[in-house]
Amino acid sequence: MTAGPGVYNKEIMRATTAEPYLTLPGFRRLGWLAHGFGTAAWSLADFRKTGDWRMFKPVILKQIHSNIVRRVDRVPERRPEGDALITAEPGVLLIIKTADCLPVLIADPERRVVAAAHCGWRGTQKRILDGVIDELRSAYGCEPASLRVAFGPAIGPRCYEVGQEVRTAYAASGFPPGVFERVPGRADKYLLDLKKANAWLLKRRGVRAKNIFSIDACTHCDPRFFSYRRDRNKSARMFNFVGIRRRG
């Protein structure tokens, strides 16, 4: 399947938005689904003290910028290493932490299965979403054409400068050159578009462009969000989450 990179449904979130976490209409229409992309105002403690979220048991990874996908059949006693989670269990809340990296939430309305992935430049280059789709298909019979995908706030393509070594690594993984732009006047410096790269990968695997939704907000520019590039070691992490509501 061939498809140009970067085609997805954008929702522009204005700077005046005050909610502690953001949601997307394409996911809100799935009544069985709970999801959100946390701002700097949303903490892990909020899951325990807010009505809806107290009904869920959170699962949080020890993220290592890998392509490791973990299936959750029950809440583990310790945090597993990896950068993506999938489950079909109601009442389990999959949580991904970010501070510039791209959080990706996935739902299958037909199978009632969900996934969450941490897609920084390394995980994207390692094609972690390939692994998520493979695991969804093998474990639950999910078909890519049925999947709904939500991109959360991440560092935008005008702010994410990388070197030649990153561009070379992406080329070796098969990504098209269009996911990068040259930085004017700076040799061997490029701007990486994480959303464009992951949209290309998803569409190549059979996910429909009309089913890919995105919150169009840059964590580096928008003070509502934590940004490692902007704040360095002072930066905390946002909590992004998806889960299946219990029936009744």
Backbone torsions as a table, in degrees:
resi	resn	phi	psi	omega
1	MET	NA	130.6	177.9
2	THR	-111.6	141.7	179.7
3	ALA	-158.7	140.9	176.2
4	GLY	-69.0	149.2	-177.8
5	PRO	-73.7	151.7	164.4
6	GLY	90.3	12.2	179.5
7	VAL	-93.5	114.3	176.1
8	TYR	-159.5	170.8	-175.6
9	ASN	-89.8	113.4	-177.8
10	LYS	-91.6	140.8	168.8
11	GLU	-122.9	115.6	-177.0
12	ILE	-80.7	123.1	179.4
13	MET	-100.5	113.8	-176.8
14	ARG	-69.4	154.1	-177.8
15	ALA	-64.0	-17.4	-178.5
16	THR	-83.1	-8.1	-179.5
17	THR	-60.1	127.6	-172.2
18	ALA	-109.0	-2.8	-176.6
19	GLU	-62.9	144.8	178.7
20	PRO	-73.0	-17.4	171.0
21	TYR	-145.4	155.0	-174.8
22	LEU	-111.2	147.0	177.7
23	THR	-129.0	165.7	-178.9
24	LEU	-117.8	137.7	-178.9
25	PRO	-55.5	-39.1	-179.2
26	GLY	-61.0	-23.9	175.8
27	PHE	-97.2	-31.6	179.8
28	ARG	-63.4	-26.3	180.0
29	ARG	-69.4	-15.2	176.7
30	LEU	-89.5	98.4	-171.9
31	GLY	-62.9	-22.8	-178.4
32	TRP	-84.3	-6.4	-171.5
33	LEU	-103.1	137.1	170.2
34	ALA	-113.2	133.2	-179.6
35	HIS	-156.7	163.5	175.3
36	GLY	-179.0	155.2	173.9
37	PHE	-116.4	111.2	-173.5
38	GLY	-71.2	144.3	169.2
39	THR	-93.0	-175.8	177.6
40	ALA	-64.6	-16.5	-178.5
41	ALA	-86.1	-1.6	-176.5
42	TRP	-112.8	120.8	-176.2
43	SER	-113.9	171.1	177.4
44	LEU	-62.2	-33.7	179.4
45	ALA	-63.5	-27.3	-179.0
46	ASP	-65.2	-27.6	177.1
47	PHE	-65.0	-29.6	-175.7
48	ARG	-87.6	-18.1	-175.4
49	LYS	-114.6	-0.6	-179.6
50	THR	-105.0	133.5	-170.7
51	GLY	-41.3	-64.9	-175.2
52	ASP	-57.9	-39.2	-170.4
53	TRP	-80.4	-17.0	176.9
54	ARG	-69.5	-13.9	178.6
55	MET	-82.5	-8.0	-177.2
56	PHE	-107.5	153.1	171.4
57	LYS	-105.6	117.9	-175.1
58	PRO	-77.5	145.4	172.3
59	VAL	-124.5	121.8	-177.1
60	ILE	-124.1	133.8	179.7
61	LEU	-86.1	157.8	160.9
62	LYS	-89.9	98.8	-171.3
63	GLN	-78.4	135.6	-173.5
64	ILE	-132.7	18.2	178.9
65	HIS	57.5	49.8	-175.3
66	SER	-115.9	-172.0	169.6
67	ASN	-114.6	27.5	-178.0
68	ILE	-84.0	128.2	179.6
69	VAL	-112.5	129.8	180.0
70	ARG	-111.5	127.7	173.5
71	ARG	-89.9	135.1	-177.3
72	VAL	-111.0	107.7	172.9
73	ASP	-98.2	-22.0	174.1
74	ARG	-154.2	159.3	-177.5
75	VAL	-69.1	122.2	-178.3
76	PRO	-73.4	154.9	179.0
77	GLU	-73.3	-32.2	178.6
78	ARG	-122.1	158.5	177.8
79	ARG	-70.4	120.4	177.2
80	PRO	-77.2	153.1	174.9
81	GLU	-80.9	144.5	177.8
82	GLY	150.7	-174.3	-176.9
83	ASP	-139.6	13.9	172.8
84	ALA	-153.5	148.2	-179.7
85	LEU	-130.5	144.7	172.6
86	ILE	-135.9	150.1	176.9
87	THR	-159.3	155.2	169.4
88	ALA	-118.9	10.1	-175.5
89	GLU	-89.3	120.3	174.1
90	PRO	-63.1	146.7	177.1
91	GLY	86.0	-0.9	176.8
92	VAL	-101.5	130.4	-179.2
93	LEU	-110.4	114.6	179.2
94	LEU	-84.7	126.9	-174.5
95	ILE	-123.1	130.7	175.7
96	ILE	-119.9	135.0	179.9
97	LYS	-100.7	137.5	179.0
98	THR	-144.1	158.1	170.8
99	ALA	-156.2	62.5	-177.8
100	ASP	122.6	-37.3	177.4
101	CYS	-63.3	160.7	-176.7
102	LEU	-89.2	119.3	171.1
103	PRO	-86.2	132.4	-179.1
104	VAL	-123.3	124.3	176.1
105	LEU	-110.7	139.4	-177.0
106	ILE	-131.1	139.7	177.1
107	ALA	-137.2	142.0	173.4
108	ASP	-112.8	105.2	-177.9
109	PRO	-64.8	-26.4	-178.0
110	GLU	-78.1	-41.1	-177.3
111	ARG	-96.5	-11.8	-174.0
112	ARG	54.6	59.5	177.3
113	VAL	-126.1	146.4	179.5
114	VAL	-132.1	160.4	177.9
115	ALA	-148.1	155.8	175.0
116	ALA	-139.5	136.2	-176.3
117	ALA	-135.7	144.5	177.0
118	HIS	-101.7	109.2	-172.6
119	CYS	-116.3	79.8	168.4
120	GLY	-80.8	-170.1	-178.1
121	TRP	-67.1	-34.2	-179.4
122	ARG	-71.4	-48.0	179.3
123	GLY	-62.8	-37.5	177.0
124	THR	-65.0	-45.7	179.3
125	GLN	-61.6	-33.3	176.6
126	LYS	-82.2	0.2	174.8
127	ARG	60.1	52.2	-177.9
128	ILE	-61.5	-31.6	-179.9
129	LEU	-68.9	-24.6	170.0
130	ASP	-59.0	-46.3	179.8
131	GLY	-64.1	-37.4	178.3
132	VAL	-63.6	-47.0	-180.0
133	ILE	-63.7	-41.8	178.2
134	ASP	-60.5	-43.0	-178.5
135	GLU	-70.5	-39.0	176.3
136	LEU	-60.9	-39.2	-179.1
137	ARG	-71.8	-46.2	-175.2
138	SER	-73.4	-36.2	-176.1
139	ALA	-84.2	-33.9	-171.5
140	TYR	-128.7	-1.1	179.3
141	GLY	75.5	21.5	-178.9
142	CYS	-72.3	140.5	175.6
143	GLU	-105.7	135.9	-177.5
144	PRO	-54.6	-36.1	-178.1
145	ALA	-65.0	-18.9	-179.8
146	SER	-91.7	-11.1	-172.5
147	LEU	-75.7	145.3	169.1
148	ARG	-110.9	134.4	-174.9
149	VAL	-126.3	136.4	177.4
150	ALA	-123.2	125.1	172.2
151	PHE	-95.3	132.1	177.2
152	GLY	-95.0	-176.1	176.7
153	PRO	-60.0	139.2	179.2
154	ALA	-154.0	170.4	176.5
155	ILE	-62.1	132.6	-173.5
156	GLY	-83.6	165.5	-175.4
157	PRO	-67.1	-16.0	177.2
158	ARG	-85.8	-10.2	-174.4
159	CYS	-116.6	-10.1	-170.7
160	TYR	-101.1	83.5	-179.8
161	GLU	-86.2	132.8	179.7
162	VAL	-135.2	168.9	-178.4
163	GLY	-95.6	179.7	-178.5
164	GLN	-61.4	-31.8	-177.7
165	GLU	-64.6	-33.0	177.4
166	VAL	-70.4	-44.5	178.5
167	ARG	-61.0	-40.6	179.0
168	THR	-64.9	-41.7	179.1
169	ALA	-63.2	-39.3	178.9
170	TYR	-67.6	-40.6	177.8
171	ALA	-61.5	-40.5	178.6
172	ALA	-64.4	-26.7	178.9
173	SER	-88.4	0.2	174.8
174	GLY	95.4	3.3	-179.4
175	PHE	-71.6	146.1	179.2
176	PRO	-73.4	152.6	-179.5
177	PRO	-62.9	-19.4	-177.6
178	GLY	-67.9	-8.3	176.3
179	VAL	-80.3	-3.6	176.9
180	PHE	-120.9	154.7	166.8
181	GLU	-131.1	145.1	177.1
182	ARG	-70.4	145.4	172.7
183	VAL	-85.5	118.0	-176.7
184	PRO	-58.1	132.0	175.3
185	GLY	77.7	4.9	-179.5
186	ARG	-127.0	111.3	-177.3
187	ALA	-65.6	135.7	175.7
188	ASP	59.6	28.9	173.9
189	LYS	-119.1	137.5	-174.0
190	TYR	-136.7	158.1	173.0
191	LEU	-105.2	124.5	-177.7
192	LEU	-100.3	132.0	176.4
193	ASP	-104.1	98.5	-177.5
194	LEU	-63.1	-39.0	-178.7
195	LYS	-68.2	-40.8	178.4
196	LYS	-62.9	-41.9	-179.7
197	ALA	-63.1	-45.1	-178.0
198	ASN	-74.5	-31.8	174.4
199	ALA	-64.9	-41.0	176.9
200	TRP	-60.1	-44.9	-178.2
201	LEU	-63.6	-44.2	-179.5
202	LEU	-63.6	-45.5	-178.7
203	LYS	-66.2	-34.8	177.5
204	ARG	-62.2	-29.9	-179.8
205	ARG	-87.7	-3.1	175.4
206	GLY	108.9	3.8	174.6
207	VAL	-74.3	134.9	-177.2
208	ARG	-78.1	137.3	-179.4
209	ALA	-57.4	-35.5	-178.9
210	LYS	-67.7	-15.1	-179.6
211	ASN	-100.7	9.0	177.0
212	ILE	-107.4	118.3	-176.4
213	PHE	-115.7	149.8	-176.7
214	SER	-144.2	136.8	168.2
215	ILE	-84.4	116.7	-172.6
216	ASP	-88.1	78.0	-179.8
217	ALA	-139.4	138.2	179.6
218	CYS	-100.8	120.9	-178.2
219	THR	-65.5	-30.3	-179.6
220	HIS	-69.7	-34.6	-175.4
221	CYS	-92.1	-28.2	-169.6
222	ASP	-98.3	118.2	-176.6
223	PRO	-68.7	-8.5	175.9
224	ARG	-69.0	-17.4	-171.9
225	PHE	-116.9	152.8	170.3
226	PHE	-75.9	146.2	178.3
227	SER	-142.6	119.2	178.8
228	TYR	-68.0	-39.1	179.4
229	ARG	-64.6	-34.6	-179.3
230	ARG	-80.6	-43.1	-170.5
231	ASP	-109.1	-8.6	-179.7
232	ARG	54.2	-132.9	-172.9
233	ASN	-69.4	-8.6	176.0
234	LYS	-79.3	-11.4	-173.9
235	SER	-78.1	135.5	169.7
236	ALA	-92.6	-161.9	-178.2
237	ARG	-127.2	147.9	172.6
238	MET	-88.3	154.0	179.5
239	PHE	-111.0	118.5	-179.5
240	ASN	-113.0	139.0	-166.6
241	PHE	-148.2	153.5	175.4
242	VAL	-152.1	144.7	179.8
243	GLY	-161.8	168.5	179.9
244	ILE	-104.9	124.1	180.0
245	ARG	-70.6	144.6	174.3
246	ARG	-69.8	142.2	178.5
247	ARG	-65.6	138.1	177.8
248	GLY	81.6	NA	NA
